[in-house]
């Protein structure tokens, strides 16, 4: 198993933190990373190598319904 690190930056949703976990392979690591970073952006690392950035989805803009009465 490989040890992966999920790095979160300080943002409006939480503080700077790191989460280390073990996974069988990169596919399993991505599944875990996406689950852990569901509400925040984060970077996935394997040792000193950055594998990817997981971006928090943009919040939808409020729109007015033109047919609302």
Secondary structure, 3 states (H helix, E strand, C coil): CEEEEEEECCECCECCEEEEEEECCHHHHHHHHHHHCCCCCEEEEECCEEEEEECCCCCCCCCCCCCCC
